Amino acid sequence: MDFTSMQQKAKRQWELLKNLPQPLIHVGMGTCGKAAGAKEVSDALNQTLKRMHRLGRILSVGCIGMCYLEPLIAVRKPGRPFIYYGNVSPEKAETILGSYLEDDDPKSQWAVCTLGEGKVDDLPAFSELPMIKPQVRIALRNCGLIDPENIDHYIARGGYGGLNKALSIKPDAVILEIKNSGLKGRGGAGFPTGAKWEFAKKALGKTKYIVCNADEGDPGAFMDRSLLEGDPHSVLEGMLIAAYAIGAQEGFIYIRAEYPLAIERIEIALKQMEKYGLLGKNILGSGFQFNIHIKEGAGAFVCGEETALIASIQGGRGMPRSRPPFPAHSGLWEKPTNINNVETLSNVSAILQRGAKWYASFGTDKSKGTKTFSLAGKVNRTGLIEVPMGITLKEIIQDIGGGIPNGKTLKAVQTGGPSGGCIPATLNHLSVDYESLTSAGSIMGSGGMVVMDEDTCMVDIAHYFLSFTQNESCGKCIPCRLGTKQMLDILEDIRSGKGKPEDLELLENLSLTVKKGSLCGLGQTAPNPVQTTLKYFREEYESHVKKKKCPSGVCKPLFHYDIDIEKCTGCMVCARKCPGEAITGKKKAPHVIDQQKCIKCGECYQVCKFDAVLIV
């Protein structure tokens, strides 16, 4: 099938779906939605339609980004816009559907927004929601809007148009377009994508490989998973374009086995591509041939590093090697290999279709385009977002994320996953781009963003992230293997009240040694959480070491709870909630805490409405 016929067929199907004479219902069935109960909601919707003897179509779509509202559904009646509902239970879904279809009452009090032409009551449009308005969705352009298991939906919205354009020009012209766009690798290093492709193209040898790095292992990161679950074809098309540009005929998707839904949808997409002549020989009649294989990883964090990833694909232990030679010259089976991450590849087709100048119009002079982030932690609106480079941390946390819950104040935000740094609230004006984050001691990373409030202990946070990277160290080089262990031991002493003043200087020196001496990028960035917390929150370390106190009440050996008898009203709420029965006192009289029984769970501190429970 030629591309024009393929596109016409897909658009006809898309138009039929848009003009469906029955209700159309979208259910967010990404991993986040399923974990929140979307499968049960979908089953309830099916049962409701059957009970009402109504025809209707239910589509499973990917994550639209508003994870804090999962499970999410969108209901559209013929000729009307979609109405989105969040935090939907099976019972709520049944009520909404019955009320809207039988009585034409959409239950607007439960609705979030509308999407499409037309207005429903005073509901805002999806694009006007505070979380959505500042975003520019390029990589996420289809997520939550199409059935990821239907290739025609992807093609109808412009899919494979970038490949068709690429095949009509020379590989050098494709590379030039990517170079002019300013696209940098979104996996963390931020190396210019076009230059990386050019190195691989110019490398000697007929056999070359393309690898998609989908080994997303950062705690709190879910960008790549959501992209592959919601729009796998955008990534696969990017692989095809990259392969054509460098002259590769074979590719691999390296993805951790913990992502079963993403793997399932990639497998479905590959079968559809084969059926449509988008894989194999003579793709779209161009003479270009390419095949893609899936390699499931065992979940080792170090396999996100490209030379360790290559070793794993080849059947070896995932351990980095020294460079040069770089993979572009000697990668898989010592052949020229180009490795890009999921988000990088998902941008490629859009750039080919709309032009390098269009893509470069977003972002800053040195950091072009957009970046996806998984916004998590102590923020009201958690989710998957895509913003133009150059937006500030404050705009992301306050405008998009809706600020900090429960009236708390922002303390820090960590970017770049466990290898990133903790940026204090005083720097929330910082521009989110490669250069600005690096200057603050952090990194862009693959896109994890964890927000912390005033109750967060920064010593504990540094310990948490360092314990992750230390545990995930492959052990090949001494600075990472032993240096991170020594750093972790010092942090454990500080958290338990055994820290000494000289430990802080020792931590700083060890951090520099590990950073300068480690073999790969993962070891070189492992000290970042420690270095940034020492730089910006040194007073917390000093309190732990000198005063033997944890100001945030997190490190249990360094604090205890007490009750201010002047503020205690004797409401008895804390006593009823205490799992250790450590709180005693008569009604309407001040209570006391038995320190021997107190397990320091913090329940009393959380439930007291009179600020009578103190962290001492």
N, C-alpha and C positions, 0 to 999 in steps of 0.2 A: 504494500500500500504506500503510495507517495504521500508526502507530508500534507499537501493541500487537501486530498481526499480524507486523510486522517483528521485534519482540523475541522473540516466541514461536518463529518460524522459526529465528532465530539461536540461541536457547537449546537447541532440539532438536538442531541441528547440533553445538553445543558438548558436549552430553551424549553424543551418539554418539561424539565424539572422546574424551571422558573414559572411556567404557566400551568403547573399541575392543578387539576380541578378539585383535588382533595387537599386536606391539611398536610403540611410538610413539617416534620419535627426533627430538629437536630439535637442529639445528645452528645455531650462532651465525653468521649470514651478513650481519652488518653490514660496513662497510668495514674495521674493525679485524680482524674474523674472516677476511675474504677475503684481506687482506694477509698474514695469518699462515698461510694455506693451507687455509682451511675448505672451499673448493670441491673441492680434491683429497680431503679427508677425506669429504665428502658423496658423491663419486663412489665412493670405496672402500667406504662403507657400502652403497650401492646394489649394487655388484658382489658384496659378501659375501652380501647377502640373496638375490641371484639364484643364486649358487653353492650356497647352502644350501637352495635351493628353498623359501624361507620368505616368507610374506607379512609386510609391515611397512610402516609409513608414516613417511616422513621429511619433517619440516617445517623450512623455512628461517625462522628467527626473527631478531629484531634483537639488539643488544648488551644483555646482562643486567648489564653494568657491570664484570665482573671481567676487564678487558682484559689484565692480566698473565698470564692463564691461556689466552689464545687460542692455537689454536683450541679452542673449548668445544663439547662435545656433552652431551646428556642422554638417557638411555635408560630407557624405562619398559616393564615387562612388565605384562600385564593384572592388575589388582588390587594392584599394588605402586606405590611412589612412584618418581618420577624419580631416577636416579642421575647426578650430574654428574661429568664427567671433563674435566680441563684439560690444555693443552699436548699435544693429541692429534695424532699423525701418522697418515697413511693406514694404515701397518702396525699401529700401536697400536689404531686403530679396528677393524680387521679382527679382531684378537685379542680385544678386549673383546666384540664382538658375538658371535663364534663361541663364546667361553667361556661367556657369559651365556645365550645361547639354547640351546646344545647341552648344556652341563654344569651349568647353573644356578649357575655361579661368576661373580659380578659383577666379579671382579678389584678388590676393595675397596682394595687397596694403591695403586691408581692413581686412586681416586675422591676427589672433593672434598667432596661433601655429598649430601643427598637433598632432594627437594621433593615434598610431598604426604603423604598419610596412610600410616602404616606406618614401619617401621624396617629398615634393612639393616646388619647387623653393628653396629659402633660408630660409624658415620658420623654426623657432626653434621647437623642440619637446616640448610637454606639460611638461614633467618632467624636462626640462632644463630652463623653464621660471624662472626669478629671484624670483617671488612670490612662486613658487611651489618647486624649487630645495631644499631648506632647510627643507622642511616639511617631516614628516613621517606620512602617512595616515593609521591609524588603525581603529579608530572609524568611520572615514569618508571614509573607503575603497571603498564603493560602491556609495557614493553620487555623482550624476551627471553622472554616468556610466550605471545605470540600470533603468528600468521602475519600480518605487517603488510600482506600483499596480499589478506587475506580480511576483508571488512567485517563478516561475521557473527561472527567472533571478537571484534571490537571491540564490537559491539552486545551480544553475550552477556555481556560483562563490564561492562555498564552504559553503553556508548557511545551517544551521542545522547540519553541520558536527560536530560542537562543542557539540551540544545536543546529537547526536548519540554517540560520544566518552564518554560523561558524563554518559549516561545510561549504558555503558558497564563496568563501574567501580563503586566502592562504593561511597556513598555520602561523606564520610570522605576523600576519595582520591581526590574528586572534590575540596573540601574546601582546602586541602593541596596544590593543584596546584595553586589555587587563592592566597593563602597566600605566596607561594614561588615566585609568579610573582611580588609581591610588589605593586599590584594595590591598590590605595587608593581611597576613595570616591571622585568623581569629582564634587560633589554638593557644595563644599565649606569647609566643616569641615576637609576633608582629613584623615578620620579615615580608618585604614586598612580594606579593604573589606572582606578578608578571615576571619579575627578575628570577624567581625560583623556577618558573616554567622554562624560561630562556636557558638557564644553566642546564636543565635536563634535556632540552631539545638539542643543544649544541654538543652534549656529551657524546663520545664515540660509542658506536655499537648499534646494531639493528634492534635488539631486544630491549625494550624499556617497559617500566611498570608505573601504574598510578595506584596510590594507596589512599583510601579515605580513613583518617584517624577518628574513629568514633569511640575511643576508649576513654570515656568521660568518667573520671574517678574522684573529682573534688567533692568533699562533703558540702552539701547544700547546693550543688550545681545540677541542673536538669535541662539545660538549653538543648544540647545535642539530642538527648532522648526525646524531648517534645517535638523537635523538628522532624526526626525520623519517623515518629509515630503519626505526626499530623500531615506531613508532606514529603514522603520519601523520594518521590520522583524529582523534586528540585535538586536534591543532593546527587542522585544518580545521573541526572542530566549534566550537572557540573562536572562529574567524573568523565563523562563522554567528551565534553568540550576540552577538558584538560588533556585527555588522552590524544585527541586529534591534534592539539597544539604541539605536543612534545613528540608525537610519533609512537605512542604506546599502543599495544594490542591486547593487553591484559591488565586487569585491575583487581584490587582486594578491598573489601570493607572490613576493617578490624574493629570489632565491637564486642564489648564484654557480655558474657552469657547472662548476666543479671538483668539484661534488657530484653526479655522474651517477646514483649509486644512489638518493640521496634524491629527485632529480627524477623518476626512473623510478617510484618508489613513490608519489609524490604524483600523478603522471599516472594510475596505476592506481586510486588512491583516488578521484580526481575522476570517473572513468568509473563506478565503482561507486556513487558518490553520485547521479549522474544517473540511473542505472538504478533506484535505490531512491527517487527523488523527493525527494532531500535537496538538490538544486540546481535552479535554474530557477524556474519560476513555482509559486505556491501550495504551498510546502514544507509537508509534513505537514498539508495541508488548512487552513492558517492564513491564507492570503492573502499571506503573506510571500514575497518572491522575492529571489533572490541568485545571482550567478554569480562564479566565481573563475578568474583567469587566472594563468599562470606567466610571470614575467619573469626570464630568465637574465642575471645580471650577469657582467662580464668579470673580476671579482676585485680591483677597486680597494678598498682598505681604507677609504677615505674614504666610500664608498657605504654604510657602516654608519651614517653620520650621516644623519638622516632627511631633511633638505632636499636633500642630495646624492643620496640614494636616489630622491627624487621626480623630480629633474632627469633621472636615468638612465632611469627608467620612461617619462618623456615623450620620450625619444630624444635628450636633450642630454648634454653632458659632465657627469660626476658631480662637481659642485662645490657646496659649501654656500653658502647665502645668509644674510644677516643676518635676525634675528628680533627683534620682530614684523614682519609677521604670522606667527603660528604656524600649522603645518599644520592644526590643528583648525578654523581659520577660513579659511585659504587654502593648500591643499595641491596635490594633483594637479589640473592644469588649473584652478588657482585656486578649486577647490571644497573644502569642508570634508573633511578627511581624518584618519582615526585610524590611527596606526601603532603596532603592538605587536610584540614579538619572539616567537620560537618558544616559548620556555619560558613566557612570560606567558600566551599563548593556551592552552597545554596544561593550565594549572591551572583554566581558567574553567569547564569542564563539571563537574569534581569539586566546585567551590564551589557551583554551582547545585544539584547533586544532594544534597550532604551539608550544605550550609548555611554561611553566613558564620561563624557562631560556631564551628563545627568547625574551619574553616581557621585562624581567628584564635587557636585554642587552641595552635597551634604557633608557636614563635619568641619574640620579645621584645615589649615594650610598643610599640616604634616600628618594629620590623622583623618583620612577621608571616609565618607560613608557612614554607616550605622553600626551599632553593636548590640547584640542581645545580652540580656542579663537575667539570671534567676534571682529575683528580689525576695530575700528570705530574712528570717529573724524577727526582731522586735519592731515590726512595722505593720500598720493596719491593713494595707492592701498588698498581700504577697502575691507573686505570680511571675509569669514569663513576659518580659518587656523587650522592646527594641527601640533604641533612641539614637538620635544623631550624635556623632562624636562632638565633644565640646560642651554638651549639656553639663550642668554642675551637679555635684552630689546632693546639694540641697534641693534642687528641682526634682531629682529622682525620688528622694526620701519623702519630701513634703508634698509635692504636687502629684506625682504618680503614686507613691506609696501611701499617701494620706497621713503621714506623720507617725508618731510613736503611740502605741496603745496606752490606755489607762492614765492619761495625763502625765506620763513620764517624759523625761527629757533625753534627747539624743546624746550618747556618749562617744560612740565611734562607729565606723563602718569599715568592714574588711572587704577588700577587692582582691581578686586573683586566687581564691581558694586557699588551701593550707600553705601554699608557697607565697601568698600575698602578704600585704602589710595592713596594720590597723591604723586607720586615719582618724584623728580626733575630730570632735564636733566643731572645734575652732577652725578647721580647714574645710568646712562643708561647702565653701564657695569654690572649691577646687574643680577645675574643668576635668571632665572624664575623657581623657585621651592618653595615648601611650606616654607622651613626654611628661605630662603633669603628674600622672600617677607614679611614674618612676622617680621623679624629683622629690616626691613625698615619702619615698622608701617602699612603695608598694608596686604592684604590677597590674596590668589589665587581665592577664591570665585568660582563661577560656570564657570567663563571664560570671563567676559566682560573686554575689554581693550580699554580705550578711550584715544586718543592722543590729546594733547593740544599744541598750538603754542604760540609764544611770545605775541599775542594779547589777550590771555586769562587772565581774572582777577581771581586770586585764591580765593579771598574772595567771589566773585560771585559764583564760582564753589562749594565751601564749602556750601554756602547758598542753591544752587540748590539741591545738594544731600541730605542735611539735611532736606530740606523742603519735599522731597520725603519720607524719612524714618519717619519723624514726622507725615506726613499725613497718612502714612500706619500703624502707631502704633496701635495695637489692644486696647491699653488703660488699660490693665489688671494690670500692675505694675506702681507704682508712678514714679520711676526713668526715665523710658522711656516716659511715658505719659506727665509728667510735665517737666522733665529735658530737653528733646529735644525741647519742646516748649520755654523754657526760653533761651536755646542756640540760637534758631532761632530768637527770639526777639532781642537778642544782635547783631546777624549778620545783621539783618534788620536795626538796628540803625547805625551800622558801615557803611553799604552801602549807607545810606541816609545822612551821614555827622553828625549824632548825637552821634557817638561813643565817649567814654571817655577812657583815657589810662588804667584805672583800669579794663575796660571791658575785656582786653586780659587775665589777670590773672583769672578773673571770668570764662571766657570761658574754660580755662584749668582745673580749679577746677570742673566745672560742667561736663566736658568731663570724668574726672576720676570717678566722682560719678555715672554717667549714665552707664559707662562701668562696674563698680564693682557691681552696685546694681540691674541691670536689670535682669529680670527673664530668658529671652531666648537669644539665640545667636544673634538675629537681633537687640535687644536693646543694647546688649553688644558691638556690632561692629558699631552701628550708629554714634558714635563720631569720627570714624576713619578719614573721610575727613577733619573735623575741626582740629583734633590733628596733622595730617601730614602737612596740609597747614600752621598751626601756627609754626610747627617745621622747615619746609624748606623754607617758604615764609613769614617770620615774618615781613620783611621790607615792604611788601605790606599792611599788616594790620596796621602797624605804619603810613604809608603814608595816609591811609584812616582816621585814628584816629587823628593824630597830625597835618598833613598838609591839611586834608580835600580834598585830591586829589586821584583819581583812576588812577594809572599810565597807565593802559591798555585802559582807555577810555570806560569802560563798565558800571560802576555805574553812571547813568545819573546825579544825583544831584552833583557829585563831579568832573565834567569836562565840558569844552565847546570846540567847534571847532573854530579855528581862521585861518586867511590866512596870510602867510608870504609874504609881498608885494615885498620883494627882489627876491623871487622865482616865484611868480605868473606871468605868461606870458599873461594873459587875453585871454586864449583859449576859455573860456566860457562853457567848458564841464560841470564843476561843477554846474554852474547856470542852465543849461538845465536839469540836472539830479535832482536838488533839488526839492523834492515834496512839500516843504513848501514855495517855492519862497522867501527864506531868503537870497539868494546871489545876489548881484547886482554889476554892473560895466560895463564899456565899453569894446568893443573888443580891445585886445592888451594893455589893461591897468589893473593894479591890481584891484582885486575884494575885496568886504567886505561882512561879514556875519552879518545879523541883528539878534542879540542874542534873541530878543523877539519873532521872528518868527521861529527860528531854533528848530526843533523837535529832534535833536541829533540822526538822523537815521544813520549817518555815510556814506551816499551815496557819499558825496563830497570827503571824505577821501579815499574811495575805488577807485574812478575814476580818481583822480588827478595823472597825470604822471610825475609831476615835484616836488613831495614831498612838495608842497606849503601849503597844508592843515595840520594844526597842532592840536594835542590834548593838550589842555592847562589846 
